[in-house]
Amino acid sequence: MVEERHIFSVLVENRFGVLARVAGLFSGRGFNIDSLNVGETDDPEVSHMTIVTHGDAQIIEQIHKQLNKLIDVIKVTDLTTENHVERELVLIKVKAESQRRGEILQIVEIFRARVVDVSPTTLTVEVTGDEGKLKAATDMLRPYGIHELARTGKIGIMRGADR
């Protein structure tokens, strides 16, 4: 059995308890959620969930079918099998003594990241991109001393005009 990572795009009714039902589906069947993001769409009645999970072909098929059975689910798409765009965001609070700030700012520029907060002893950097870019930026900043790190997990949508 070969386990693969899959990214599901799930449109749901924007109602109380939907997130709990989706999470319950996974926990009740022993499936793992690697990351989960939820947000309103352009329609305030609809939310978009991006769920990253893993499993063999049978488990992935079962997850897809079970998600479709949930009453508040409008549409389920396995983005892994479609032409799609995916991104993550990480905020990294890095130790930034005045004599090392220039070096850190060069790293920020190389990764097309942004400084979103400054204090006398730290810089908070926002990096967006794919998993590899986030790992590389984090690895480059780690020697300076990471105070705190927060990561969103993946979000994704299909390319083009289809929804």
DSSP file (Angstrom, degrees, kcal/mol; ACC not computed):
  #  RESIDUE AA STRUCTURE BP1 BP2  ACC     N-H-->O    O-->H-N    N-H-->O    O-->H-N    TCO  KAPPA ALPHA  PHI   PSI    X-CA   Y-CA   Z-CA
    1    1 A M              0   0    0      0, 0.0     2,-0.6     0, 0.0    55,-0.0   0.000 360.0 360.0 360.0 122.5    0.0    0.0    0.0
    2    2 A V        -     0   0    0     53,-0.0     2,-0.4     2,-0.0    55,-0.3  -0.859 360.0-147.7 -99.3 120.9    1.4    3.3   -1.1
    3    3 A E        -     0   0    0     -2,-0.6     2,-0.3    53,-0.1    53,-0.3  -0.736  18.8-175.1 -88.5 134.5    0.4    6.3    1.0
    4    4 A E  E     -A   55   0A   0     51,-2.5    51,-1.8    -2,-0.4     2,-0.4  -0.931  26.2-117.4-126.8 152.3    0.0    9.6   -0.9
    5    5 A R  E     -A   54   0A   0     -2,-0.3     2,-0.3    49,-0.2    49,-0.3  -0.732  34.2-170.3 -86.2 135.3   -0.7   13.1    0.3
    6    6 A H  E     -A   53   0A   0     47,-3.1    47,-2.4    -2,-0.4     2,-0.5  -0.958  16.5-148.0-129.2 148.3   -3.9   14.6   -1.1
    7    7 A I  E     -A   52   0A   0     -2,-0.3    72,-2.2    45,-0.2    73,-0.8  -0.966  15.7-162.6-116.6 117.1   -5.4   18.1   -1.0
    8    8 A F  E     -AB  51  78A   0     43,-3.3    43,-2.6    -2,-0.5     2,-0.6  -0.864   7.9-156.5-102.5 131.1   -9.2   18.3   -0.9
    9    9 A S  E     -AB  50  77A   0     68,-3.2    68,-2.7    -2,-0.5     2,-0.5  -0.936  19.9-174.7-100.6 121.9  -11.0   21.5   -1.8
   10   10 A V  E     -AB  49  76A   0     39,-2.9    39,-3.0    -2,-0.6     2,-0.5  -0.966  16.3-157.9-127.7 118.1  -14.4   21.4   -0.1
   11   11 A L  E     +AB  48  75A   0     64,-2.6    63,-3.2    -2,-0.5    64,-1.5  -0.829  25.7 174.8 -91.4 129.2  -17.2   23.9   -0.6
   12   12 A V  E     -AB  47  73A   0     35,-2.6    35,-2.7    -2,-0.5    61,-0.2  -0.909  39.4 -92.5-133.0 157.9  -19.6   23.9    2.3
   13   13 A E  E     -A   46   0A   0     59,-2.8     2,-1.9    -2,-0.3    33,-0.3  -0.517  44.0-119.3 -64.1 136.1  -22.6   25.8    3.6
   14   14 A N        +     0   0    0     31,-3.1     2,-0.3    -2,-0.2    -1,-0.1  -0.581  66.2 133.8 -83.0  80.8  -21.4   28.5    6.0
   15   15 A R    >   -     0   0    0     -2,-1.9     3,-1.5    57,-0.1     4,-0.4  -0.900  63.7 -85.8-131.5 157.1  -23.3   27.2    9.0
   16   16 A F  T 3  S+     0   0    0     -2,-0.3    -2,-0.0     1,-0.2    -1,-0.0  -0.372 110.5  18.1 -57.9 132.6  -22.6   26.5   12.7
   17   17 A G  T 3> S+     0   0    0     -2,-0.1     4,-2.1     1,-0.0    -1,-0.2   0.296  85.7 113.1  91.8  -9.1  -21.2   23.0   13.3
   18   18 A V  H <> S+     0   0    0     -3,-1.5     4,-2.4     1,-0.2     5,-0.2   0.933  79.3  49.4 -63.6 -45.0  -20.0   22.2    9.7
   19   19 A L  H  > S+     0   0    0     -4,-0.4     4,-2.7     1,-0.2     5,-0.2   0.910 110.5  51.2 -59.7 -42.6  -16.3   22.3   10.8
   20   20 A A  H  > S+     0   0    0      1,-0.2     4,-2.5     2,-0.2    -1,-0.2   0.884 109.6  50.2 -63.1 -38.6  -17.1   20.0   13.7
   21   21 A R  H  X S+     0   0    0     -4,-2.1     4,-1.9     2,-0.2    -1,-0.2   0.904 112.0  46.9 -67.3 -40.5  -18.9   17.5   11.4
   22   22 A V  H  X S+     0   0    0     -4,-2.4     4,-1.6     2,-0.2    -2,-0.2   0.946 115.1  45.6 -65.8 -47.3  -16.0   17.4    8.9
   23   23 A A  H  X S+     0   0    0     -4,-2.7     4,-2.6     1,-0.2     5,-0.2   0.892 111.8  53.5 -62.0 -39.0  -13.4   17.0   11.7
   24   24 A G  H  X S+     0   0    0     -4,-2.5     4,-2.9    -5,-0.2    -1,-0.2   0.857 102.5  57.6 -64.5 -36.0  -15.6   14.3   13.3
   25   25 A L  H  X S+     0   0    0     -4,-1.9     4,-0.9     2,-0.2     6,-0.2   0.929 111.7  42.5 -58.4 -45.4  -15.8   12.4   10.0
   26   26 A F  H  <>S+     0   0    0     -4,-1.6     5,-2.6     2,-0.2     3,-0.5   0.945 118.4  42.6 -68.8 -48.8  -12.0   12.2   10.0
   27   27 A S  H ><5S+     0   0    0     -4,-2.6     3,-0.9     1,-0.2    -2,-0.2   0.887 110.3  56.7 -68.6 -37.1  -11.6   11.3   13.7
   28   28 A G  H 3<5S+     0   0    0     -4,-2.9    -1,-0.2     1,-0.2    -2,-0.2   0.756 114.5  38.8 -65.4 -24.2  -14.5    8.9   13.8
   29   29 A R  T 3<5S-     0   0    0     -4,-0.9    -1,-0.2    -3,-0.5    -2,-0.2   0.335 115.3-110.5-108.6   5.0  -12.9    6.8   11.0
   30   30 A G  T < 5 +     0   0    0     -3,-0.9     2,-0.3    -4,-0.4    -3,-0.2   0.730  67.2 145.8  75.4  22.1   -9.3    7.1   12.2
   31   31 A F      < -     0   0    0     -5,-2.6     2,-0.4    -6,-0.2    -1,-0.3  -0.659  42.8-130.7 -89.3 149.7   -8.2    9.3    9.3
   32   32 A N        -     0   0    0     22,-0.4     2,-0.6    -2,-0.3    22,-0.6  -0.812   6.0-148.1-102.9 141.4   -5.6   12.0    9.9
   33   33 A I  E     -C   53   0A   0     -2,-0.4    20,-0.2     1,-0.2     3,-0.1  -0.940   9.2-172.9-103.3 118.7   -5.8   15.6    8.9
   34   34 A D  E    S-     0   0A   0     18,-2.9     2,-0.3    -2,-0.6    19,-0.2   0.883  74.3  -9.6 -78.2 -40.3   -2.3   17.1    8.1
   35   35 A S  E     -C   52   0A   0     17,-1.4    17,-2.8   118,-0.1     2,-0.4  -0.981  61.2-166.6-155.0 154.8   -3.7   20.6    7.7
   36   36 A L  E     +C   51   0A   0     -2,-0.3     2,-0.4   116,-0.2    15,-0.2  -0.978   6.3 179.0-146.0 125.8   -7.1   22.2    7.6
   37   37 A N  E     -C   50   0A   0     13,-2.0    13,-2.5    -2,-0.4     2,-0.4  -0.989   3.9-175.6-129.1 140.1   -8.0   25.8    6.5
   38   38 A V  E     +C   49   0A   0     -2,-0.4     2,-0.3    11,-0.2    11,-0.2  -0.998  12.7 150.4-136.5 137.9  -11.5   27.3    6.4
   39   39 A G  E     -C   48   0A   0      9,-1.6     9,-3.4    -2,-0.4    -2,-0.0  -0.984  45.5 -90.2-160.8 157.0  -12.6   30.7    5.2
   40   40 A E  E     -C   47   0A   0     -2,-0.3     7,-0.2     7,-0.3     2,-0.1  -0.299  38.6-142.8 -62.7 151.2  -15.6   32.4    3.6
   41   41 A T        -     0   0    0      5,-2.3    -1,-0.1     2,-0.8     5,-0.1  -0.235  44.7 -76.4 -96.6-166.5  -15.7   32.6   -0.2
   42   42 A D  S    S+     0   0    0     -2,-0.1     5,-0.1     1,-0.1    -2,-0.1   0.690 126.3  66.0 -65.9 -17.1  -17.0   35.5   -2.3
   43   43 A D  S >  S-     0   0    0      3,-0.2     3,-2.4     1,-0.1    -2,-0.8  -0.937  79.3-150.5-104.9 115.0  -20.4   34.3   -1.2
   44   44 A P  T 3  S+     0   0    0      0, 0.0    -1,-0.1     0, 0.0    -2,-0.1   0.630  95.7  62.8 -63.7 -10.9  -20.9   34.7    2.6
   45   45 A E  T 3  S+     0   0    0    -32,-0.1   -31,-3.1     1,-0.1     2,-0.4   0.571 101.7  60.2 -84.5 -10.5  -23.3   31.7    2.5
   46   46 A V  E <   -A   13   0A   0     -3,-2.4    -5,-2.3   -33,-0.3     2,-0.3  -0.955  63.9-163.6-125.9 136.0  -20.4   29.4    1.4
   47   47 A S  E     -AC  12  40A   0    -35,-2.7   -35,-2.6    -2,-0.4     2,-0.5  -0.854  14.0-138.1-113.0 154.2  -17.1   28.5    3.0
   48   48 A H  E     -AC  11  39A   0     -9,-3.4    -9,-1.6    -2,-0.3     2,-0.4  -0.956  16.7-167.0-113.5 124.2  -14.1   26.9    1.4
   49   49 A M  E     -AC  10  38A   0    -39,-3.0   -39,-2.9    -2,-0.5     2,-0.5  -0.906   7.7-161.9-107.8 137.5  -12.1   24.3    3.2
   50   50 A T  E     -AC   9  37A   0    -13,-2.5   -13,-2.0    -2,-0.4     2,-0.5  -0.981  14.8-173.9-115.2 117.6   -8.7   23.0    2.2
   51   51 A I  E     -AC   8  36A   0    -43,-2.6   -43,-3.3    -2,-0.5     2,-0.5  -0.952   9.6-163.4-117.0 122.9   -8.0   19.7    3.8
   52   52 A V  E     +AC   7  35A   0    -17,-2.8   -18,-2.9    -2,-0.5   -17,-1.4  -0.923  26.9 148.6-105.2 127.3   -4.6   18.0    3.5
   53   53 A T  E     -AC   6  33A   0    -47,-2.4   -47,-3.1    -2,-0.5     2,-0.3  -0.836  29.4-140.3-143.8 178.1   -4.6   14.3    4.3
   54   54 A H  E     +A    5   0A   0    -22,-0.6   -22,-0.4   -49,-0.3     2,-0.3  -0.983  32.9 117.0-146.3 158.4   -2.8   11.1    3.4
   55   55 A G  E     -A    4   0A   0    -51,-1.8   -51,-2.5    -2,-0.3    -2,-0.0  -0.921  58.7 -65.6 165.2 174.8   -3.5    7.5    2.8
   56   56 A D     >  -     0   0    0     -2,-0.3     4,-2.6   -53,-0.3     5,-0.2  -0.237  62.9 -88.9 -77.0 176.5   -3.5    4.7    0.3
   57   57 A A  H  > S+     0   0    0    -55,-0.3     4,-2.3     1,-0.2     5,-0.2   0.857 127.2  51.7 -57.2 -39.2   -5.9    4.8   -2.7
   58   58 A Q  H  > S+     0   0    0      2,-0.2     4,-2.2     1,-0.2    -1,-0.2   0.913 111.3  46.3 -66.3 -43.6   -8.7    3.1   -0.9
   59   59 A I  H  > S+     0   0    0      2,-0.2     4,-2.7     1,-0.2    -2,-0.2   0.922 112.5  50.3 -65.3 -44.2   -8.6    5.5    2.1
   60   60 A I  H  X S+     0   0    0     -4,-2.6     4,-2.4     1,-0.2    -2,-0.2   0.913 111.0  49.1 -62.0 -42.3   -8.5    8.5   -0.2
   61   61 A E  H  X S+     0   0    0     -4,-2.3     4,-2.4    -5,-0.2    -1,-0.2   0.904 111.5  49.8 -62.4 -41.1  -11.5    7.2   -2.1
   62   62 A Q  H  X S+     0   0    0     -4,-2.2     4,-2.8     2,-0.2    -2,-0.2   0.910 109.9  50.3 -64.9 -42.4  -13.3    6.6    1.2
   63   63 A I  H  X S+     0   0    0     -4,-2.7     4,-2.6     2,-0.2     5,-0.2   0.938 110.8  50.0 -59.6 -46.7  -12.5   10.1    2.4
   64   64 A H  H  X S+     0   0    0     -4,-2.4     4,-1.9     1,-0.2    -2,-0.2   0.929 113.9  44.4 -58.5 -47.8  -13.8   11.6   -0.8
   65   65 A K  H  X S+     0   0    0     -4,-2.4     4,-1.1     1,-0.2    -1,-0.2   0.905 113.4  49.9 -65.0 -42.5  -17.1    9.6   -0.7
   66   66 A Q  H  X S+     0   0    0     -4,-2.8     4,-0.8     1,-0.2     3,-0.3   0.883 108.9  52.0 -66.7 -38.3  -17.6   10.3    3.0
   67   67 A L  H >< S+     0   0    0     -4,-2.6     3,-1.0     1,-0.2    -1,-0.2   0.923 107.5  53.2 -62.0 -42.8  -17.1   14.1    2.5
   68   68 A N  H 3< S+     0   0    0     -4,-1.9    -1,-0.2     1,-0.2    -2,-0.2   0.759 103.4  58.4 -63.2 -24.8  -19.7   14.0   -0.3
   69   69 A K  H 3< S+     0   0    0     -4,-1.1    -1,-0.2    -3,-0.3    -2,-0.2   0.696  79.0 106.5 -79.2 -19.5  -22.2   12.4    2.0
   70   70 A L  S X< S-     0   0    0     -3,-1.0     3,-1.4    -4,-0.8   -52,-0.0  -0.403  73.8-132.2 -65.5 136.3  -22.1   15.2    4.6
   71   71 A I  T 3  S+     0   0    0      1,-0.3    -1,-0.1    -2,-0.1    -4,-0.0   0.816 101.6  47.5 -62.7 -35.8  -25.3   17.3    4.4
   72   72 A D  T 3  S+     0   0    0    -54,-0.1   -59,-2.8   -59,-0.1     2,-0.4   0.447  86.1 108.8 -88.4   0.5  -23.7   20.7    4.3
   73   73 A V  E <   +B   12   0A   0     -3,-1.4   -61,-0.3   -61,-0.2     3,-0.1  -0.661  39.8 178.3 -83.4 128.4  -21.1   19.8    1.7
   74   74 A I  E     -     0   0A   0    -63,-3.2     2,-0.3    -2,-0.4   -62,-0.2   0.855  66.9  -5.0 -92.5 -45.8  -21.7   21.4   -1.7
   75   75 A K  E     -B   11   0A   0    -64,-1.5   -64,-2.6     2,-0.0     2,-0.4  -0.986  54.0-159.3-155.8 139.6  -18.7   20.1   -3.7
   76   76 A V  E     +B   10   0A   0     -2,-0.3     2,-0.4   -66,-0.2   -66,-0.2  -0.987  13.2 179.9-122.1 128.8  -15.6   18.1   -3.1
   77   77 A T  E     -B    9   0A   0    -68,-2.7   -68,-3.2    -2,-0.4     2,-1.2  -0.996  25.8-141.5-129.3 129.0  -12.6   18.2   -5.4
   78   78 A D  E >   -B    8   0A   0     -2,-0.4     3,-1.5   -70,-0.2   -70,-0.2  -0.770  18.3-169.1 -84.8  99.2   -9.4   16.3   -5.0
   79   79 A L  G >  S+     0   0    0    -72,-2.2     3,-1.8    -2,-1.2    -1,-0.2   0.758  76.3  75.5 -63.1 -24.4   -7.0   19.0   -6.1
   80   80 A T  G 3  S+     0   0    0    -73,-0.8    -1,-0.3     1,-0.3     4,-0.1   0.820 100.2  42.5 -57.5 -31.4   -4.1   16.5   -6.2
   81   81 A T  G <  S+     0   0    0     -3,-1.5    -1,-0.3   -74,-0.2     2,-0.3   0.377 111.1  69.1 -96.5   3.2   -5.6   15.1   -9.4
   82   82 A E  S <  S-     0   0    0     -3,-1.8     2,-0.8    -4,-0.2    -5,-0.0  -0.755  94.5 -95.7-119.0 163.1   -6.4   18.5  -11.0
   83   83 A N        +     0   0    0     -2,-0.3    76,-2.6    76,-0.1     2,-0.3  -0.727  68.4 153.1 -76.3 112.9   -4.4   21.5  -12.3
   84   84 A H  E     -D  158   0B   0     -2,-0.8     2,-0.4    74,-0.3    74,-0.2  -0.863  46.1-125.1-142.6 169.4   -4.3   23.7   -9.2
   85   85 A V  E     -D  157   0B   0     72,-3.1    72,-2.1    -2,-0.3     2,-0.4  -0.969  28.0-178.3-117.4 134.6   -2.5   26.4   -7.3
   86   86 A E  E     +D  156   0B   0     -2,-0.4     2,-0.3    70,-0.2    70,-0.2  -0.992   3.5 171.9-135.0 145.5   -1.5   25.8   -3.7
   87   87 A R  E     -D  155   0B   0     68,-2.3    68,-2.3    -2,-0.4     2,-0.3  -0.964  13.3-161.3-145.3 159.7    0.2   28.1   -1.2
   88   88 A E  E     -E  129   0C   0     41,-2.2    41,-1.9    -2,-0.3     2,-0.4  -0.909  10.8-145.7-133.3 164.7    1.1   28.3    2.5
   89   89 A L  E     -E  128   0C   0     64,-0.4    63,-2.7    -2,-0.3     2,-0.4  -0.994  11.9-173.2-132.3 140.7    2.1   31.2    4.7
   90   90 A V  E     -EF 127 151C   0     37,-2.3    37,-2.5    -2,-0.4     2,-0.5  -0.999  12.4-154.6-132.7 138.3    4.5   31.2    7.6
   91   91 A L  E     -EF 126 150C   0     59,-3.0    59,-2.3    -2,-0.4     2,-0.5  -0.960  16.4-170.1-107.6 125.9    5.2   34.0   10.1
   92   92 A I  E     -EF 125 149C   0     33,-2.7    33,-2.8    -2,-0.5     2,-0.8  -0.965  13.0-158.5-122.7 117.2    8.7   33.7   11.6
   93   93 A K  E     -EF 124 148C   0     55,-2.9    54,-3.0    -2,-0.5    55,-1.3  -0.856  24.9-173.7 -93.8 112.1    9.8   35.9   14.5
   94   94 A V  E     -EF 123 146C   0     29,-3.0    29,-2.1    -2,-0.8    52,-0.2  -0.853  31.5-107.3-114.8 142.0   13.6   35.9   14.3
   95   95 A K  E     -E  122   0C   0     50,-3.4     2,-0.3    -2,-0.4    27,-0.3  -0.478  40.6-177.0 -62.8 127.6   16.2   37.3   16.7
   96   96 A A        -     0   0    0     25,-2.9     5,-0.1    -2,-0.2    23,-0.1  -0.676   8.3-171.8-138.7  81.2   17.6   40.4   15.0
   97   97 A E    >>  -     0   0    0     -2,-0.3     3,-2.2     1,-0.1     4,-1.0  -0.414  40.7-108.0 -67.1 150.6   20.3   42.2   16.7
   98   98 A S  G >4 S+     0   0    0      1,-0.3     3,-0.5    22,-0.2     4,-0.4   0.826 117.9  54.2 -54.7 -37.3   21.2   45.5   15.0
   99   99 A Q  G 34 S+     0   0    0      1,-0.2    -1,-0.3     2,-0.1     4,-0.2   0.659 114.5  41.3 -73.3 -13.7   24.5   44.3   13.6
  100  100 A R  G <> S+     0   0    0     -3,-2.2     4,-1.9     2,-0.1     3,-0.3   0.455  86.7  93.0-110.0  -4.5   22.8   41.2   11.9
  101  101 A R  H <X S+     0   0    0     -4,-1.0     4,-2.9    -3,-0.5     5,-0.2   0.874  81.8  56.8 -59.8 -38.7   19.6   42.9   10.6
  102  102 A G  H  > S+     0   0    0     -4,-0.4     4,-1.7     1,-0.2    -1,-0.2   0.908 107.2  48.5 -59.7 -42.9   21.2   43.6    7.2
  103  103 A E  H  > S+     0   0    0     -3,-0.3     4,-1.8     2,-0.2    -1,-0.2   0.916 112.6  48.4 -62.6 -43.6   21.9   39.9    6.7
  104  104 A I  H  X S+     0   0    0     -4,-1.9     4,-2.4     1,-0.2    -2,-0.2   0.910 109.1  52.9 -64.5 -42.3   18.4   39.0    7.7
  105  105 A L  H  X S+     0   0    0     -4,-2.9     4,-2.1     1,-0.2    -1,-0.2   0.837 105.8  54.8 -64.4 -32.0   16.9   41.6    5.4
  106  106 A Q  H  X S+     0   0    0     -4,-1.7     4,-2.4     2,-0.2    -1,-0.2   0.911 108.6  48.0 -64.9 -41.8   18.9   40.2    2.5
  107  107 A I  H  X S+     0   0    0     -4,-1.8     4,-1.9     2,-0.2    -2,-0.2   0.914 109.8  53.0 -63.1 -43.0   17.4   36.7    3.2
  108  108 A V  H  <>S+     0   0    0     -4,-2.4     5,-2.8     1,-0.2    -2,-0.2   0.916 111.0  47.0 -57.6 -44.1   14.0   38.3    3.3
  109  109 A E  H ><5S+     0   0    0     -4,-2.1     3,-1.6     1,-0.2    -2,-0.2   0.903 107.4  55.7 -66.4 -42.2   14.6   39.9   -0.1
  110  110 A I  H 3<5S+     0   0    0     -4,-2.4    -1,-0.2     1,-0.3    -2,-0.2   0.884 112.5  42.8 -57.8 -40.0   15.9   36.7   -1.7
  111  111 A F  T 3<5S-     0   0    0     -4,-1.9    -1,-0.3    -5,-0.1    17,-0.2   0.320 110.5-121.0 -90.2   8.4   12.7   34.8   -0.7
  112  112 A R  T < 5 +     0   0    0     -3,-1.6    16,-0.2     1,-0.1    -3,-0.2   0.891  65.6 146.6  50.2  42.0   10.5   37.7   -1.8
  113  113 A A      < -     0   0    0     -5,-2.8     2,-0.4    -6,-0.2    14,-0.2  -0.322  41.2-128.0 -95.0-178.8    9.2   37.8    1.8
  114  114 A R  E     -G  126   0C   0     12,-2.2    12,-3.4    -2,-0.1     2,-0.6  -0.991   8.8-128.6-136.0 143.7    8.1   40.8    3.9
  115  115 A V  E     +G  125   0C   0     -2,-0.4    10,-0.2    10,-0.2     3,-0.1  -0.825  29.5 174.1 -85.3 122.9    8.9   42.1    7.3
  116  116 A V  E     +     0   0C   0      8,-2.9     2,-0.3    -2,-0.6     9,-0.2   0.515  62.5  23.5-110.8  -9.0    5.6   42.6    9.0
  117  117 A D  E     -G  124   0C   0      7,-1.2     7,-2.8     2,-0.0     2,-0.4  -0.970  60.1-166.4-157.3 143.7    6.7   43.6   12.5
  118  118 A V  E     +G  123   0C   0     -2,-0.3     5,-0.2     5,-0.2    -3,-0.0  -0.994  10.6 168.2-132.2 136.5    9.9   45.2   14.0
  119  119 A S        -     0   0    0      3,-2.6     3,-0.1    -2,-0.4    -2,-0.0  -0.850  53.1 -93.9-132.6 173.7   11.0   45.4   17.6
  120  120 A P  S    S+     0   0    0      0, 0.0   -22,-0.2     0, 0.0     3,-0.1   0.785 124.8  23.8 -60.1 -24.8   14.3   46.4   19.1
  121  121 A T  S    S+     0   0    0    -24,-0.1   -25,-2.9     1,-0.1     2,-0.3   0.494 121.8  42.7-120.4  -5.3   15.4   42.7   19.3
  122  122 A T  E     -E   95   0C   0    -27,-0.3    -3,-2.6    -3,-0.1     2,-0.4  -0.947  51.1-153.4-141.1 159.7   13.3   40.9   16.6
  123  123 A L  E     -EG  94 118C   0    -29,-2.1   -29,-3.0    -2,-0.3     2,-0.6  -0.992  16.4-146.8-124.8 138.2   11.9   41.0   13.1
  124  124 A T  E     -EG  93 117C   0     -7,-2.8    -8,-2.9    -2,-0.4    -7,-1.2  -0.942  19.5-163.0-106.5 124.7    8.7   39.1   12.1
  125  125 A V  E     -EG  92 115C   0    -33,-2.8   -33,-2.7    -2,-0.6     2,-0.5  -0.869  10.5-151.6-112.7 136.4    8.9   37.9    8.6
  126  126 A E  E     -EG  91 114C   0    -12,-3.4   -12,-2.2    -2,-0.4     2,-0.4  -0.937  16.8-178.3-106.7 124.4    6.0   36.7    6.4
  127  127 A V  E     -E   90   0C   0    -37,-2.5   -37,-2.3    -2,-0.5     2,-0.4  -0.988   2.1-175.0-123.6 129.8    6.8   34.1    3.7
  128  128 A T  E     +E   89   0C   0     -2,-0.4     2,-0.3   -17,-0.2   -39,-0.2  -0.939  35.0  77.2-121.3 148.9    4.3   32.8    1.3
  129  129 A G  E    S-E   88   0C   0    -41,-1.9   -41,-2.2    -2,-0.4     2,-0.1  -0.987  77.2 -29.0 154.5-159.5    4.8   30.0   -1.3
  130  130 A D     >  -     0   0    0     -2,-0.3     4,-2.1   -43,-0.2     3,-0.2  -0.319  67.4 -94.2 -84.4 173.2    5.0   26.3   -1.6
  131  131 A E  H  > S+     0   0    0      1,-0.2     4,-2.2     2,-0.2     5,-0.2   0.857 123.3  53.5 -56.0 -40.6    6.3   23.9    1.1
  132  132 A G  H  > S+     0   0    0      1,-0.2     4,-2.5     2,-0.2    -1,-0.2   0.898 108.0  49.1 -64.1 -42.5    9.8   23.9   -0.2
  133  133 A K  H  > S+     0   0    0     -3,-0.2     4,-2.6     2,-0.2     5,-0.2   0.917 111.6  49.2 -64.3 -43.6   10.1   27.7   -0.2
  134  134 A L  H  X S+     0   0    0     -4,-2.1     4,-2.3     1,-0.2    -2,-0.2   0.901 112.5  47.9 -63.8 -41.1    8.8   27.9    3.4
  135  135 A K  H  X S+     0   0    0     -4,-2.2     4,-2.8    -5,-0.2    -2,-0.2   0.926 112.1  49.4 -64.8 -44.5   11.3   25.3    4.5
  136  136 A A  H  X S+     0   0    0     -4,-2.5     4,-2.1     2,-0.2    -2,-0.2   0.918 112.6  46.9 -62.6 -43.8   14.2   26.9    2.7
  137  137 A A  H  X S+     0   0    0     -4,-2.6     4,-1.9     2,-0.2    -1,-0.2   0.921 113.4  48.8 -64.3 -43.2   13.4   30.3    4.2
  138  138 A T  H  X S+     0   0    0     -4,-2.3     4,-1.9    -5,-0.2    -2,-0.2   0.923 110.8  50.7 -61.6 -44.6   13.0   28.9    7.7
  139  139 A D  H  < S+     0   0    0     -4,-2.8    -1,-0.2     1,-0.2    -2,-0.2   0.872 110.4  49.8 -61.4 -37.5   16.3   27.0    7.4
  140  140 A M  H  < S+     0   0    0     -4,-2.1    -1,-0.2     1,-0.2    -2,-0.2   0.836 115.6  42.4 -70.8 -32.1   18.1   30.2    6.3
  141  141 A L  H >X S+     0   0    0     -4,-1.9     3,-1.6     1,-0.2     4,-0.6   0.707  93.5  83.6 -86.5 -20.6   16.7   32.2    9.3
  142  142 A R  G >< S+     0   0    0     -4,-1.9     3,-1.6     1,-0.3     4,-0.4   0.856  81.6  60.5 -54.4 -42.3   17.2   29.4   11.9
  143  143 A P  G 34 S+     0   0    0      0, 0.0    -1,-0.3     0, 0.0    -2,-0.1   0.751 100.3  57.2 -60.7 -21.0   20.9   30.3   12.6
  144  144 A Y  G <4 S-     0   0    0     -3,-1.6    -2,-0.2    -4,-0.2    -3,-0.1   0.682 125.5 -95.1 -81.6 -17.5   19.8   33.8   13.7
  145  145 A G    <<  -     0   0    0     -3,-1.6   -50,-3.4    -4,-0.6     2,-0.6   0.620  29.7-134.0 103.8 103.7   17.5   32.3   16.3
  146  146 A I  E     -F   94   0C   0     -4,-0.4   -52,-0.2   -52,-0.2     3,-0.1  -0.780  19.2-177.8 -89.4 121.5   13.8   31.7   15.8
  147  147 A H  E     -     0   0C   0    -54,-3.0     2,-0.3    -2,-0.6   -53,-0.2   0.854  70.0  -6.4 -81.6 -39.3   11.7   33.0   18.7
  148  148 A E  E     -F   93   0C   0    -55,-1.3   -55,-2.9     2,-0.0     2,-0.4  -0.991  57.7-164.9-158.2 150.3    8.4   31.8   17.3
  149  149 A L  E     -F   92   0C   0     -2,-0.3     2,-0.4   -57,-0.2   -57,-0.2  -0.991   3.8-176.1-143.9 132.7    6.9   30.4   14.2
  150  150 A A  E     -F   91   0C   0    -59,-2.3   -59,-3.0    -2,-0.4     2,-0.4  -0.999   7.8-170.1-131.0 132.8    3.3   30.1   13.0
  151  151 A R  E     -F   90   0C   0     -2,-0.4   -61,-0.2   -61,-0.2    -2,-0.0  -0.955  17.8-152.5-128.2 140.9    2.2   28.3    9.8
  152  152 A T        -     0   0    0    -63,-2.7  -116,-0.2    -2,-0.4     2,-0.1   0.799  33.8-132.8 -80.5 -29.3   -1.1   28.3    8.1
  153  153 A G        -     0   0    0    -64,-0.4   -64,-0.4  -118,-0.1    -1,-0.2  -0.347  49.5 -38.3  85.4 175.4   -1.0   24.9    6.3
  154  154 A K        -     0   0    0    -66,-0.1     2,-0.3    -2,-0.1   -66,-0.2  -0.386  47.0-174.0 -78.5 147.4   -2.0   24.7    2.7
  155  155 A I  E     +D   87   0B   0    -68,-2.3   -68,-2.3    -2,-0.1     2,-0.3  -0.957  18.1 173.4-125.4 152.3   -4.8   26.5    0.8
  156  156 A G  E     -D   86   0B   0     -2,-0.3     2,-0.3   -70,-0.2   -70,-0.2  -0.997  18.2-178.0-159.3 153.1   -5.5   25.7   -2.8
  157  157 A I  E     -D   85   0B   0    -72,-2.1   -72,-3.1    -2,-0.3     2,-0.1  -0.966  38.4 -93.9-144.7 160.3   -7.8   26.2   -5.7
  158  158 A M  E     -D   84   0B   0     -2,-0.3   -74,-0.3   -74,-0.2     2,-0.1  -0.438  43.9-112.5 -71.6 148.8   -8.1   24.9   -9.2
  159  159 A R  S    S+     0   0    0    -76,-2.6     3,-0.4    -2,-0.1   -76,-0.1  -0.422  76.8  18.5 -74.4 157.0   -6.5   26.9  -12.0
  160  160 A G  S    S-     0   0    0      1,-0.2    -2,-0.0    -2,-0.1     0, 0.0  -0.305 111.7 -43.4  83.5-163.5   -8.6   28.6  -14.6
  161  161 A A  S    S+     0   0    0     -2,-0.1    -1,-0.2     2,-0.0     2,-0.1   0.620 100.0 102.4 -84.8 -15.2  -12.2   29.6  -14.6
  162  162 A D              0   0    0     -3,-0.4    -4,-0.1     1,-0.1     0, 0.0  -0.357 360.0 360.0 -72.3 150.5  -13.7   26.4  -13.1
  163  163 A R              0   0    0     -6,-0.1    -1,-0.1    -2,-0.1    -5,-0.1   0.338 360.0 360.0-116.5 360.0  -14.7   26.3   -9.5
